Amino acid sequence: MSKVTIIYDEPQDEDLHMTIKMTMPKKLLDGPAEAVVRFAVDHYNKQTKYSANPLDASSFHLKLAGGHHIDNAGIVADHFRGGDELHLMSTYEGATAQVRPPPAPKPEPTPASAPAKKGPRADGKVRCRNFGCNKFFDPSGPPEECVYHKAAPIFHETAKWWSCCPHAKSYDFEGFQATPGCEKGFHSDAEPEGKKRFLGGTDLREENAPKRIDGGDEVLDGRKKLDRLKTGLVAIGIPEDQFERVWGRLAARCGGIDGVVEKLQKDMGALLQEYLD
């Protein structure tokens, strides 16, 4: 565990500034910087004195005091050591370094030597890039078994879960990290192709945006609405001829098809509400 100070001082009003001094657990250190951002933002938003300035975690990132900005997908332990100050920021203006630390210069390959592996430890081991693993392994050794998640994590408001395991949501980082992997394979130092390292609220909104089932801009008349209702009811086992007889009788009582639609909407809505009460 490492001691760290997290500072938020962007507002001109100093009463809206926040300082958190904490000992960061190893699981948080070994996770993405996004998780630290969400921890800090959640802590801020829970304080009554900051209620006039709510923060959106998806708009923030971390910056080392006097150093570089940390990409939200980066592993926290790769960027800072105990005692550092981290600033919670919503802009990259005035950056003193790149968003990611610049890579070390690569040695020129020669016939007698192969290019060096990217970012190995002193013992030659590298971190597995499979989702949810983060273990170190020897890429030049025999394949080592790995249990991991096949899709990226989702950090949305206070909830955390793996997109491949939506049934296992957590509201603390320890529980999230403890979610067992759903895929078996071998350690890899390659980034998953075409996949983000993490997903957030924007991704969820795009994926779950409501999709029209009424033909887009199509305007449905009363008869088309009844036909679609009949299709749904028949699908759950209601006899088609029974539905036809019922709406025919209702048309005589309600003065036409539009009256039937209004009547069914009201009655079915009340019935559904009973199940909710």
C-alpha positions in Angstrom: 0.0 0.0 0.0 1.2 3.6 -0.8 0.3 6.9 0.8 -1.1 9.4 -1.6 -2.7 12.9 -1.5 -5.5 13.6 -4.0 -6.2 17.3 -4.6 -9.1 18.9 -6.5 -8.6 22.7 -6.7 -10.0 23.7 -10.1 -12.9 26.0 -8.9 -12.1 29.6 -8.2 -14.1 29.3 -5.0 -11.7 27.7 -2.5 -14.7 26.4 -0.4 -15.2 23.9 -3.3 -11.7 22.6 -3.1 -11.0 19.1 -1.8 -7.9 17.3 -0.4 -7.9 13.5 0.4 -5.0 11.9 2.2 -5.2 8.2 2.1 -3.3 4.9 2.0 -4.1 3.3 -1.4 -4.7 -0.5 -1.2 -2.6 -2.7 -3.5 -5.7 -3.7 -5.5 -6.3 -0.1 -6.3 -2.7 0.4 -7.2 -2.8 -2.5 -9.6 -6.0 -1.3 -11.3 -6.8 1.4 -13.9 -6.4 5.1 -12.9 -10.2 5.4 -13.8 -11.0 3.6 -10.6 -9.1 6.1 -8.5 -10.8 9.0 -10.4 -14.2 7.5 -9.6 -13.3 7.0 -5.9 -12.3 10.6 -5.6 -15.3 11.9 -7.5 -17.7 9.7 -5.5 -16.1 11.0 -2.2 -16.5 14.6 -3.4 -20.2 14.2 -4.5 -21.2 12.7 -1.2 -20.1 15.8 0.8 -22.9 18.2 1.4 -20.7 21.2 1.3 -19.9 20.4 -2.4 -23.5 19.9 -3.5 -23.4 23.1 -5.6 -20.6 21.7 -7.7 -21.4 18.0 -8.6 -18.7 16.3 -10.6 -19.0 13.8 -13.5 -16.2 11.1 -13.2 -16.2 10.5 -17.0 -14.8 14.1 -17.4 -11.8 13.8 -15.1 -8.4 12.2 -15.0 -5.3 12.3 -12.7 -2.1 14.4 -13.0 1.0 13.9 -11.0 2.0 17.1 -9.2 4.8 18.6 -11.3 4.6 15.7 -13.7 2.6 14.1 -16.5 -1.1 13.5 -17.0 -2.2 9.9 -16.4 -4.4 8.2 -19.0 -7.5 6.7 -17.3 -6.7 3.3 -18.8 -3.2 3.2 -17.4 -2.3 1.0 -14.4 -1.8 3.2 -11.4 1.3 1.5 -10.0 3.1 2.2 -13.3 2.9 6.0 -12.9 3.6 7.0 -9.3 5.1 5.9 -6.0 4.1 6.4 -2.4 4.0 10.0 -1.2 3.1 11.6 -4.5 0.4 14.2 -4.9 -2.3 13.6 -7.6 -4.4 16.3 -9.0 -8.0 15.6 -10.1 -8.3 17.5 -13.4 -10.9 18.0 -16.2 -8.5 19.5 -18.8 -5.1 18.8 -20.2 -4.3 22.4 -20.7 -0.8 23.4 -19.4 0.4 19.8 -19.5 4.1 19.5 -18.6 4.3 16.0 -20.2 2.4 13.7 -22.4 -0.8 12.0 -21.4 1.1 8.8 -21.1 4.8 8.8 -20.0 7.0 8.8 -23.1 8.4 5.4 -24.0 12.0 4.6 -23.4 14.1 4.9 -26.7 14.3 1.6 -28.5 17.8 0.2 -29.2 18.7 -0.2 -32.8 18.4 -3.9 -33.7 21.6 -5.6 -34.9 22.1 -8.9 -36.6 23.4 -10.3 -33.3 20.6 -9.1 -31.1 16.8 -9.0 -31.3 14.7 -5.8 -30.3 14.1 -5.5 -26.6 10.7 -6.5 -25.3 8.5 -3.5 -24.3 8.5 -2.7 -20.6 9.9 -5.9 -19.0 10.9 -6.0 -15.3 14.5 -6.7 -14.3 13.7 -10.5 -14.4 12.3 -10.2 -17.9 8.7 -10.7 -16.9 5.9 -8.5 -18.3 2.3 -7.8 -17.2 -0.4 -9.9 -18.8 -2.8 -7.6 -20.8 -5.8 -9.9 -20.6 -8.7 -8.2 -19.0 -8.8 -8.7 -15.2 -5.4 -10.5 -15.0 -2.5 -8.1 -14.4 -0.2 -10.9 -13.4 3.4 -10.9 -14.5 4.8 -13.7 -16.7 7.8 -14.6 -18.9 6.8 -14.1 -22.5 9.8 -16.1 -23.7 9.0 -19.1 -21.6 6.4 -21.8 -22.0 2.7 -20.7 -22.2 1.2 -20.1 -18.7 -2.4 -20.6 -18.0 -4.6 -17.5 -17.4 -8.1 -17.0 -16.1 -9.4 -13.7 -17.3 -12.4 -11.7 -18.5 -13.2 -11.7 -22.2 -14.5 -8.1 -22.3 -13.7 -4.7 -20.8 -14.8 -3.5 -17.3 -17.5 -0.9 -17.0 -17.2 2.0 -14.4 -20.6 3.8 -14.2 -21.4 6.1 -11.3 -20.7 3.9 -8.2 -21.1 0.6 -9.9 -18.3 -1.5 -11.3 -18.6 -4.7 -13.3 -17.1 -6.7 -16.2 -19.2 -6.2 -19.4 -18.9 -10.0 -20.0 -20.3 -10.7 -16.5 -23.1 -8.2 -16.0 -24.6 -10.3 -13.2 -21.7 -9.6 -10.9 -21.9 -5.9 -10.1 -19.9 -4.4 -7.3 -19.9 -1.1 -5.5 -16.4 -1.2 -4.1 -13.1 -1.9 -5.9 -12.2 -4.9 -3.8 -15.3 -6.7 -4.7 -14.9 -5.8 -8.4 -11.3 -7.1 -8.5 -12.5 -10.4 -6.8 -14.9 -11.2 -9.6 -13.6 -14.5 -11.0 -12.7 -14.6 -14.7 -15.0 -16.2 -17.2 -12.4 -17.2 -19.8 -9.5 -19.6 -19.7 -6.4 -19.3 -22.0 -2.8 -18.2 -21.7 -1.1 -15.0 -20.5 -0.5 -12.5 -23.3 1.4 -9.2 -23.5 -0.7 -8.1 -26.5 -3.6 -5.6 -26.2 -7.0 -7.1 -27.1 -7.6 -6.1 -30.7 -10.3 -3.5 -31.3 -11.3 -3.3 -27.7 -11.3 -0.4 -25.2 -9.5 -1.0 -21.9 -12.6 0.2 -20.0 -16.1 1.4 -20.7 -18.0 4.3 -19.1 -21.4 6.0 -19.0 -21.0 7.3 -22.6 -20.5 3.7 -23.9 -23.5 2.5 -22.0 -25.8 5.3 -23.2 -24.8 4.5 -26.8 -25.3 0.8 -26.4 -28.6 1.1 -24.6 -30.1 4.0 -26.5 -33.8 3.3 -27.1 -34.5 1.9 -30.6 -37.8 2.6 -32.2 -39.9 -0.5 -33.0 -42.7 1.5 -34.8 -40.9 2.0 -38.1 -38.9 5.2 -37.2 -41.0 8.2 -38.3 -44.0 6.0 -39.3 -47.3 7.3 -37.9 -49.5 4.4 -36.7 -53.2 4.6 -37.0 -55.6 2.8 -34.6 -55.8 -0.4 -36.7 -52.1 -0.8 -37.0 -51.7 -0.3 -33.3 -54.3 -3.1 -32.7 -52.6 -5.4 -35.1 -49.2 -5.0 -33.3 -50.9 -5.5 -30.0 -52.5 -8.7 -31.3 -49.1 -9.9 -32.5 -47.7 -9.5 -29.1 -50.7 -11.2 -27.3 -50.7 -14.1 -29.7 -47.0 -14.6 -29.0 -47.7 -15.1 -25.3 -50.6 -17.5 -26.0 -53.8 -15.4 -26.3 -56.0 -16.9 -29.1 -56.2 -14.6 -32.1 -59.9 -15.0 -32.6 -60.6 -14.1 -29.0 -58.7 -10.8 -29.4 -60.6 -10.1 -32.6 -64.0 -10.7 -30.9 -63.1 -8.5 -27.9 -61.9 -5.5 -29.9 -64.9 -5.8 -32.2 -67.3 -5.6 -29.3 -65.3 -2.7 -27.8 -65.5 -0.8 -31.0 -69.3 -0.8 -30.8 -69.2 0.5 -27.2 -66.3 3.0 -27.7 -67.4 4.6 -31.0 -64.7 3.2 -33.2 -61.1 1.9 -33.4 -59.5 5.0 -31.8 -61.8 4.5 -28.8 -60.8 0.9 -28.5 -57.1 1.8 -28.5 -57.7 4.4 -25.7 -59.8 1.9 -23.7 -57.2 -0.9 -23.9 -54.4 1.5 -23.1 -56.1 2.7 -20.0 -57.2 -0.8 -18.8 -53.9 -2.5 -19.5 -52.0 0.3 -17.9 -54.1 0.0 -14.8 -53.6 -3.8 -14.8 -49.8 -3.5 -15.1 -49.8 -0.9 -12.3 -51.6 -3.4 -10.0 -48.6 -5.8 -10.3 -46.3 -2.9 -9.3 -48.3 -1.9 -6.2 
